[in-house]
Amino acid sequence: MNRQKTDSLALRVAHAHENERLREALVLIAEMAETSTSALSMTDIARLARAALAPSNPPNPALRTGA
């Protein structure tokens, strides 16, 4: 595999990981917003949103136990 294809694949994997994280965060935020009657939950929602927007590295399969 040439370098351009390798870089492209790595970018796709990273984007897929980020998209999955953001979707999970949005589902959690929606659940919190729909079920809470307290204005105090807005602090938790804001904290969760900020954490979801921070980039992260995809998990390394070589470091997983049992893989």
Summary of the structure (lengths in Angstrom):
residues: 67
radius of gyration: 16.6
end to end distance: 24.3
largest distance: 54.5
contacts: 131
relative contact order: 0.14
helix: 73%
strand: 0%
